[in-house]
């Protein structure tokens, strides 16, 4: 066997073993953007995470979650998905925002194409308000015309 063929076989075997053992990883198609803020009382911390995954060929997904942590001894946390219309959708909505509106009151503001209202969660002295406002530039909803009479 000539040296070029031997080198090719060794290179292919090395590449196969690296992929098989996980040494070569495909790039992560997802990215995360996070915002963390501490309550004015210093008792709680909130982290809003927007995760965008794009796999190509027009396939993509966005998810938004909030994680609220009680700081200090006896601390706890909870994670809550946030309903959110993708920023990549037609007439996309801006990403949700978080702000502390009181010492222990968190406001999550979300602009939506199809949801409005407020959801209030009370945990001990912590209040979390998820507020949804309709997008003023939202597309006109399509009314289905089926079944035909």
N, C-alpha and C positions, 0 to 999 in steps of 0.2 A: 504494500500500500504506500502511496506517495505521501509526503508530509502535508500537502494541501488537503487531501481527503481526511487524513488523521486529525488535522486541526479543525476541520468542519465538523466532524463527528463529535469531537471533544466539546466544541462550542455548543452544539445542539444539546448534548447530554447535560452540560452545565446549565444552560438556560432552562431546560425541562426541570432539572432538580431544584432550581431556584424558584420557579413558579409553583412546583408541587409542595415545597416546604414553606411557601408564603414569604419568601425573601423579596419578591417583586410584587408590589401591590398596585392595583389599578387606582387612578386618581379618584378621590371622593367626589361624587357628582353633587354633593350638598354643601351649602355654606350656611353659617349661622351669624346673625347679628344680635347682640344682646345689650340691654340697658339695665343697669343695676342702680337702685336708689334706696337710701335708708330713711325711715320715717323720722319726722321731726322729734319724736319722743326718744328715738334711738333704740326702741324695743323691737322693731321689725325691719326686714330688708325685703325688697321686691325685685325680682329679675324677670324682665320681659324678653323672650327669645323668639326671633323670627327665623325659621329654618326654610331655606329655599333649596329644592332639589331639581336639577335639570338633567335629564337622561338623553337629550337629543331627540331628533325627529318630532319636535313639537310636544314632547312629553315632559311635564313639569308639575311640581306640587309645592305649595307653601303651607306651612303650619305655624301657628302662633300659640305659645304657652306662657303662663305666668307662674312663677314659683315664689311663694311668700314664706319667709322664714322668721320664726320668733327667735330672737337672739338671746343669749345668756343661758343661765342654768335652767333646766327643764324646758329647753327650746324644742320646737317642732317645726314642721313645714308641711305645705301642701302644694300640689301642682294642679293647675286648671287649664285645660285647652280653651282658647278664645276663638269664638266664631269670627271668621274674617274672610272677606272677599279678596281674592288674589289681586296684587298690584299689577299683575301681568294680564288680567282680564280686560276686555273692552271697557272703556270708561273706568279704569282701575281706581281703586280707593287708596288713599295714603295708608301707611302702616299704622297700627294702633299705637297709642301713647299712654304712658303712665305718669301720674303725679300724686303727691300726697296733698290732700285738701284739708287735713287736720292732723293733730298729733299722731293718731292711729287710724286715719281714714285714707284708704288708697282708692284712686279713681283710675279706671282703665277706659279710655275713650276710643271708640272704634267707629269709623265711617263705613257704612254698608250700602250696597245696592238694593237690598231687600229686607233688612231687619232694622227695627227701631224699638227703643224702650230701655228699661233699666232692670238689672238683676242685682239685688243686694244680698251679700253674705255676711253674717255676723259670727265671729269666733271670739268669745271672751270680750276683750276690749277692742279688738280689731274689726273694722268694717271695710269690706271690699265692695266697691260699686263698679259693675260693668255697665257702661253706658253706650248705647248704639244710636247713631244718628244717620238718617238717610242721606245718601250722596245726592247733592243737588244736580249733578250732571249724569245721573244714572240713566241707563238705556230704558226706553219704554218697554214694559213687559209684553211679551208675546202671549196672546190669549189662544189656547188651543181650541180648534174648531171641530173636535171629535167628541163623541161619535156623531156622525151625520144622521139626522132624523130621517 
